[in-house]
Amino acid sequence: MADKPEKQERDDIYQSFDALLRTILYEYYDRSGKLSKGNFIALLIASGEIASMAMSSLRSGAAVKRVALGAAGVIALRVGLKYALSGPLGIVLAGATAASLIAYFIRNRKEIADKIVRYRKLVGELRESYEKLQEDRRDGRLSREQLELMVDGLQQRFMNELD
């Protein structure tokens, strides 16, 4: 019975980009996010839509930029955590861990902000590739098995590019 939700969650990655992203976040946190909090925080922020809006609003104004970066980053991190906590990371991340990540972000926001740019690009490329696969599946160019194989490959490639 315990396998059924896990299998359902695994099947969801073939139908929903958000499910794929949540699975990647969970696996990355499990694999190396505990050790490299900065990378995990950057990935979490880069994977959320609010981060792109916050960062684009920061591009104007140099004096306000540093203050706004901290505030926007914390907001984006909270939104990212809320997004992640709605999935399997809810089990992994307890309240103390979330607070620890926010504190780490505040102390290391410059280093994390640099990583966000790279991770946002990687997430964008992942989304583009995923949507292309979904389009190929809808048009009959890929069978269900081929789609699953390709999505699994995308996931593994993305995980490798994070390191």
C-alpha positions as CSV (number, residue, x, y, z in Angstrom):
1,M,0.0,0.0,0.0
2,A,2.9,2.4,0.7
3,D,4.2,1.8,-2.8
4,K,1.0,3.2,-4.4
5,P,1.5,6.9,-3.5
6,E,5.1,6.7,-4.5
7,K,4.3,5.1,-7.8
8,Q,1.5,7.7,-8.4
9,E,4.0,10.4,-7.6
10,R,6.5,8.9,-10.0
11,D,3.8,8.6,-12.7
12,D,3.0,12.3,-12.3
13,I,6.4,13.4,-13.5
14,Y,5.4,12.2,-17.0
15,Q,2.3,14.4,-17.0
16,S,3.3,17.5,-15.1
17,F,6.4,19.7,-15.2
18,D,5.7,20.8,-11.6
19,A,5.7,17.2,-10.4
20,L,9.0,16.6,-12.2
21,L,10.5,19.7,-10.6
22,R,9.3,18.7,-7.1
23,T,10.8,15.3,-7.6
24,I,14.1,16.8,-8.6
25,L,14.1,19.2,-5.6
26,Y,13.4,16.2,-3.3
27,E,16.1,14.1,-4.8
28,Y,18.6,16.9,-4.9
29,Y,18.0,17.8,-1.3
30,D,18.2,14.1,-0.3
31,R,21.5,13.7,-2.3
32,S,23.4,16.8,-1.6
33,G,21.1,19.7,-0.5
34,K,21.8,18.9,3.2
35,L,25.5,19.5,2.6
36,S,25.4,22.4,0.2
37,K,22.5,24.5,1.5
38,G,23.5,27.4,-0.8
39,N,23.0,25.4,-3.9
40,F,19.7,24.0,-2.7
41,I,18.4,27.4,-1.7
42,A,19.4,28.8,-5.1
43,L,17.7,25.9,-6.9
44,L,14.6,26.3,-4.8
45,I,14.4,30.0,-5.6
46,A,15.2,29.5,-9.3
47,S,12.5,26.9,-9.7
48,G,9.8,29.3,-8.4
49,E,8.0,31.8,-10.7
50,I,8.1,34.6,-8.0
51,A,11.9,34.6,-8.1
52,S,12.0,35.7,-11.7
53,M,9.6,38.6,-11.0
54,A,11.5,39.7,-7.9
55,M,14.8,39.6,-9.7
56,S,13.6,41.5,-12.7
57,S,12.2,44.2,-10.5
58,L,15.7,44.5,-8.9
59,R,17.5,45.3,-12.1
60,S,16.5,49.0,-11.8
61,G,18.1,51.1,-9.1
62,A,21.5,50.5,-7.6
63,A,21.1,51.9,-4.1
64,V,17.9,50.0,-3.4
65,K,19.2,46.9,-5.1
66,R,21.1,45.5,-2.1
67,V,18.2,46.0,0.3
68,A,15.7,44.7,-2.1
69,L,17.7,41.7,-3.0
70,G,17.6,40.5,0.6
71,A,13.9,41.2,0.9
72,A,13.0,39.7,-2.4
73,G,15.2,36.7,-1.8
74,V,13.6,35.9,1.5
75,I,10.1,36.3,-0.1
76,A,11.2,34.1,-3.0
77,L,12.6,31.5,-0.6
78,R,9.4,31.5,1.4
79,V,7.3,31.0,-1.7
80,G,9.8,28.4,-2.9
81,L,9.6,26.6,0.4
82,K,5.8,26.8,0.3
83,Y,5.8,25.3,-3.2
84,A,8.3,22.6,-2.2
85,L,6.5,21.8,1.1
86,S,3.3,21.1,-0.8
87,G,5.1,18.0,-2.3
88,P,7.4,15.4,-1.0
89,L,9.7,17.9,0.6
90,G,7.1,18.5,3.2
91,I,8.3,15.4,4.9
92,V,12.0,16.3,4.6
93,L,11.9,19.9,5.6
94,A,10.6,20.6,9.1
95,G,10.1,24.1,10.4
96,A,13.5,24.2,12.0
97,T,15.1,23.3,8.6
98,A,13.2,25.9,6.8
99,A,14.2,28.6,9.3
100,S,17.8,27.3,9.0
101,L,17.7,27.7,5.2
102,I,16.3,31.2,5.5
103,A,19.0,32.2,8.0
104,Y,21.6,30.7,5.7
105,F,20.2,32.6,2.7
106,I,20.4,35.9,4.6
107,R,24.0,35.3,5.6
108,N,25.1,34.2,2.1
109,R,22.7,36.0,-0.3
110,K,25.4,37.2,-2.7
111,E,26.8,33.7,-3.3
112,I,23.3,32.3,-3.7
113,A,22.1,35.1,-6.0
114,D,25.0,34.3,-8.4
115,K,23.9,30.6,-8.4
116,I,20.2,31.5,-9.0
117,V,21.0,33.0,-12.4
118,R,22.7,29.7,-13.5
119,Y,19.9,27.5,-12.0
120,R,17.2,29.6,-13.5
121,K,18.7,29.1,-16.9
122,L,18.9,25.3,-16.3
123,V,15.3,25.2,-15.1
124,G,14.2,27.1,-18.2
125,E,16.1,24.7,-20.5
126,L,14.5,21.7,-18.6
127,R,11.0,23.2,-19.0
128,E,11.6,23.8,-22.7
129,S,12.8,20.2,-23.2
130,Y,10.0,18.8,-21.1
131,E,7.3,20.7,-23.1
132,K,8.9,19.5,-26.4
133,L,8.6,15.9,-25.2
134,Q,5.0,16.4,-24.1
135,E,4.2,17.9,-27.5
136,D,5.9,15.0,-29.3
137,R,3.8,12.6,-27.1
138,R,0.6,14.4,-28.0
139,D,1.4,14.4,-31.7
140,G,2.1,10.6,-31.6
141,R,5.8,10.9,-32.3
142,L,6.6,9.3,-28.9
143,S,5.0,6.2,-27.2
144,R,4.3,6.3,-23.5
145,E,7.4,4.2,-22.8
146,Q,9.6,6.5,-24.9
147,L,8.2,9.5,-23.1
148,E,9.0,7.9,-19.8
149,L,12.5,7.0,-20.9
150,M,13.1,10.5,-22.2
151,V,11.8,12.3,-19.1
152,D,13.9,10.0,-16.9
153,G,16.9,11.0,-19.0
154,L,16.0,14.7,-18.7
155,Q,15.8,14.3,-15.0
156,Q,19.2,12.6,-14.7
157,R,20.9,15.1,-17.0
158,F,19.4,18.0,-15.0
159,M,20.7,16.5,-11.7
160,N,24.2,16.0,-13.3
161,E,24.2,19.7,-14.5
162,L,23.4,20.9,-11.0
163,D,26.7,19.6,-9.7
